[in-house]
């Protein structure tokens, strides 16, 4: 099921209002990248809440993209646009301290370190899988469009996604192999 225009429209309006359509990003603008990530998740069969999280994954910045569209004290604005579940996934994605989290991400009891608070927690399996799927969609989009990015980061990303393979859907894993190994 694909997130409908009615579901994604408020998020796109918020993104546009915050300048995402004018921010440079590999492959065009930040809004174009976010839209492609949402589309990739839809193509992999992700549920609408995860697709919306893909559309909004850069709202609070990330460990690899420090520019935030909204400060954390305005999380309610995003939740109003996409719903609590999608906003929680956006926060989970944005909060990830990759250096501390990635080594044990595939472990059911692997700690997830929040870069905003410095605290660690153990996510349930479902959000852990959502995080992995969103991570793959984001990185695959960048690798597809930017040969320099793929050359520089492809082997490391393929290693990461190979380690967390049990968390990925079959279509996501197939695209990881195709884009990052090719």
C-alpha positions as CSV (number, residue, x, y, z in Angstrom):
1,X,0.0,0.0,0.0
2,X,1.4,3.4,-1.0
3,X,1.0,6.5,1.2
4,X,-1.7,8.5,-0.5
5,X,-1.4,12.1,-1.5
6,X,-3.8,13.0,1.4
7,X,-1.3,11.3,3.8
8,X,1.8,12.8,2.3
9,X,0.4,16.2,1.3
10,X,0.8,17.9,4.7
11,X,4.4,16.7,5.0
12,X,5.2,17.9,1.6
13,X,3.7,21.3,2.4
14,X,5.7,21.5,5.6
15,X,8.9,20.5,3.8
16,X,8.3,23.1,1.1
17,X,7.5,25.7,3.7
18,X,10.8,25.0,5.5
19,X,12.8,25.3,2.2
20,X,13.5,21.7,1.4
21,X,12.6,22.3,-2.3
22,X,15.4,24.9,-2.4
23,X,18.1,23.0,-0.5
24,X,20.9,21.5,-2.6
25,X,21.3,17.8,-2.1
26,X,22.9,15.0,-4.3
27,X,20.5,14.3,-7.1
28,X,18.9,17.7,-7.0
29,X,17.1,19.2,-4.0
30,X,16.5,17.8,-0.5
31,X,12.8,17.5,-1.3
32,X,13.6,15.5,-4.5
33,X,15.8,13.1,-2.5
34,X,13.2,12.7,0.3
35,X,10.5,12.0,-2.3
36,X,12.7,9.4,-4.0
37,X,13.3,7.7,-0.6
38,X,9.6,7.6,0.0
39,X,9.1,6.1,-3.4
40,X,11.8,3.5,-2.9
41,X,10.1,2.4,0.4
42,X,6.8,2.2,-1.4
43,X,8.4,0.1,-4.2
44,X,9.7,-2.3,-1.5
45,X,6.2,-2.6,0.0
46,X,6.7,-0.6,3.1
47,X,3.6,0.4,5.0
48,X,2.4,4.1,4.7
49,X,3.9,5.2,8.1
50,X,7.4,4.0,7.1
51,X,7.0,5.7,3.7
52,X,6.1,8.9,5.4
53,X,9.1,8.6,7.7
54,X,11.2,8.2,4.5
55,X,9.7,11.4,3.2
56,X,10.5,13.2,6.4
57,X,13.7,11.5,7.6
58,X,15.8,14.6,7.4
59,X,13.6,16.9,9.5
60,X,15.8,16.8,12.6
61,X,19.1,16.3,10.7
62,X,21.0,13.0,10.9
63,X,24.4,11.8,11.9
64,X,25.4,12.2,8.2
65,X,23.3,15.3,7.4
66,X,23.5,17.8,10.2
67,X,21.2,20.5,8.8
68,X,17.8,20.2,10.6
69,X,14.6,21.6,9.1
70,X,12.9,21.6,12.5
71,X,14.4,21.8,16.0
72,X,13.5,19.0,18.4
73,X,11.2,21.2,20.5
74,X,8.9,21.4,17.5
75,X,8.4,17.6,17.0
76,X,4.6,18.1,17.4
77,X,4.4,20.0,14.1
78,X,5.8,17.0,12.2
79,X,3.6,14.6,14.2
80,X,0.5,16.7,13.3
81,X,1.5,16.4,9.6
82,X,2.4,12.6,9.4
83,X,1.1,11.0,12.6
84,X,2.8,9.8,15.8
85,X,4.1,6.6,14.4
86,X,5.9,8.1,11.4
87,X,7.2,11.0,13.5
88,X,8.6,8.5,16.0
89,X,10.4,6.7,13.2
90,X,11.8,10.1,11.9
91,X,13.1,10.8,15.4
92,X,14.6,7.3,15.7
93,X,16.4,7.7,12.4
94,X,17.6,11.2,13.1
95,X,18.8,10.4,16.6
96,X,21.0,7.5,15.7
97,X,24.6,7.8,16.7
98,X,25.8,5.7,13.8
99,X,29.3,5.0,15.1
100,X,27.9,3.6,18.4
101,X,24.8,1.9,16.9
102,X,25.8,0.3,13.6
103,X,28.2,-2.3,14.9
104,X,25.5,-4.2,16.8
105,X,22.4,-3.1,14.9
106,X,21.6,-6.6,13.8
107,X,21.7,-7.9,17.4
108,X,18.3,-8.1,19.0
109,X,19.8,-6.8,22.2
110,X,22.2,-4.3,20.5
111,X,22.0,-0.9,22.0
112,X,20.8,2.1,20.0
113,X,22.6,5.3,21.0
114,X,20.6,8.5,20.8
115,X,23.0,11.3,19.6
116,X,20.7,14.0,20.9
117,X,20.5,12.7,24.5
118,X,23.6,10.5,24.7
119,X,21.4,7.7,26.1
120,X,21.2,4.2,24.8
121,X,18.1,2.0,24.6
122,X,17.1,-1.4,23.0
123,X,14.5,-0.8,20.2
124,X,11.9,-3.4,19.7
125,X,12.4,-5.6,16.6
126,X,9.8,-3.7,14.5
127,X,11.4,-0.2,14.8
128,X,14.8,-1.8,14.4
129,X,13.7,-3.3,11.1
130,X,12.1,0.0,10.0
131,X,15.3,1.9,10.8
132,X,17.3,-0.6,8.7
133,X,14.9,-0.4,5.8
134,X,14.9,3.4,5.9
135,X,18.7,3.5,6.1
136,X,18.9,1.3,3.0
137,X,16.4,3.4,1.1
138,X,18.3,6.6,1.9
139,X,21.8,5.2,1.0
140,X,20.6,3.4,-2.1
141,X,19.1,6.6,-3.4
142,X,22.4,8.5,-2.9
143,X,24.5,5.6,-4.4
144,X,22.2,5.3,-7.5
145,X,22.6,9.0,-8.4
146,X,26.1,9.8,-7.4
147,X,28.9,7.6,-8.7
148,X,31.5,9.3,-6.5
149,X,29.4,8.6,-3.4
150,X,29.0,4.9,-4.6
151,X,32.7,4.6,-5.2
152,X,33.6,6.1,-1.8
153,X,30.9,4.6,0.4
154,X,29.5,1.6,-1.6
155,X,31.8,-1.1,-0.1
156,X,31.3,0.1,3.5
157,X,27.6,0.3,3.0
158,X,27.4,-3.1,1.4
159,X,29.3,-4.5,4.4
160,X,26.8,-2.8,6.8
161,X,23.8,-4.0,4.9
162,X,25.2,-7.5,4.7
163,X,25.6,-7.5,8.5
164,X,22.1,-6.3,9.0
165,X,20.6,-8.4,6.2
166,X,18.1,-10.2,8.6
167,X,16.5,-6.8,9.3
168,X,16.0,-5.9,5.6
169,X,13.1,-7.0,3.3
170,X,14.0,-9.1,0.3
171,X,13.5,-6.2,-2.2
172,X,15.7,-3.9,-0.1
173,X,18.5,-6.5,0.1
174,X,18.3,-7.1,-3.6
175,X,18.7,-3.4,-4.3
176,X,21.6,-3.2,-1.9
177,X,23.4,-5.9,-3.7
178,X,22.5,-4.5,-7.2
179,X,23.4,-0.9,-6.5
180,X,26.3,-1.3,-4.0
181,X,28.0,-4.4,-5.4
182,X,27.6,-3.4,-9.0
